Amino acid sequence: MAKVISRNDERIRRHKRVRAKISGTKGCPRLNVFRSNKNIHAQIVDDVKGVTLVATSSVAMKIANGGNVEAAKTVGSEIGKMAKAKKIKKVVFDRGGYIYHGRVKAFAEAVRAEGLEF
C-alpha cells in the first residue's frame, strides 16, 4: 500500500531543500514567513548565532482575520518598520516552501515597500 504524502509534508521537504542553500548572517539575515489557514507569522533570523532579531504575526498584531491578503500586507509592512528600527536593510527571503503567490507575495511586496532589499 502506498504511503499518502500530505501537502504540508511536501512543503516541508521543499523548505528543507531551500534551507540547505539559504542561511542568514548578521549582515544579511533571513526573513522567514509561515502561513497557516488563520494567521501569518514572520521573523528575521541570524542563523549564525541562532537568534531571532525581529518577529511579528497577525496574532501578535491582533488582526481579526489574519488569514487573508490584507493581513499579510499589514504584517509585511510592520516587520519592515521593525527591521528599519533595528537598522536591517538587506535580507534573504525564505518563503518557507510556499509558492510565491497570494499571501506570501503580498507579504513580500509590503516588506519591499518599507525599504528592505531582497
Residue pairs with C-beta under 8 A, 6 or more apart in sequence:
10 97
11 96
11 97
11 98
12 97
13 97
14 97
15 94
15 96
15 97
18 94
18 95
18 97
19 94
22 30
22 92
22 94
23 30
23 47
23 48
23 92
24 30
24 44
24 45
24 46
24 47
24 48
24 91
24 92
25 46
25 47
25 48
26 46
26 48
26 49
27 90
28 90
28 91
28 92
29 44
29 45
29 46
29 47
29 53
29 88
29 91
29 92
30 44
30 45
30 46
30 47
30 91
30 92
30 94
31 42
31 43
31 44
31 79
31 91
31 92
31 93
31 94
31 111
31 116
31 118
32 42
32 43
32 44
32 45
32 94
32 96
33 40
33 41
33 42
33 93
33 94
33 95
33 96
33 98
33 104
33 107
33 108
34 40
34 41
34 42
34 96
35 41
35 67
35 72
35 96
35 98
35 103
35 104
36 67
37 67
38 66
38 67
39 57
39 58
39 59
39 66
39 67
39 71
40 57
40 58
40 66
40 67
40 71
40 72
40 75
40 103
40 107
41 55
41 56
41 57
41 58
41 59
41 75
42 55
42 56
42 57
42 75
42 76
42 79
42 107
43 52
43 53
43 54
43 55
43 56
43 79
44 52
44 53
44 54
44 55
44 79
44 83
44 86
44 88
44 91
45 51
45 52
45 53
46 53
53 83
53 86
53 88
54 79
54 82
54 83
54 86
54 88
55 79
56 75
56 78
56 79
56 82
57 66
57 75
58 66
58 67
58 71
58 74
58 75
59 66
61 74
61 75
61 78
63 71
63 74
63 75
65 71
66 75
67 103
68 103
69 102
69 103
69 106
71 103
72 102
72 103
72 104
72 106
72 107
72 110
73 106
73 107
73 109
73 110
74 110
75 107
75 110
76 106
76 107
76 108
76 109
76 110
76 111
76 113
76 114
77 110
77 111
77 113
77 114
79 111
80 110
80 111
80 112
80 113
80 114
80 115
80 116
81 114
83 89
83 91
83 111
83 114
83 116
84 114
84 115
84 116
88 116
89 115
89 116
89 117
90 116
90 117
90 118
91 116
91 117
91 118
92 118
93 108
93 118
95 104
95 108
96 104
98 104
100 108
108 118
111 118
112 118
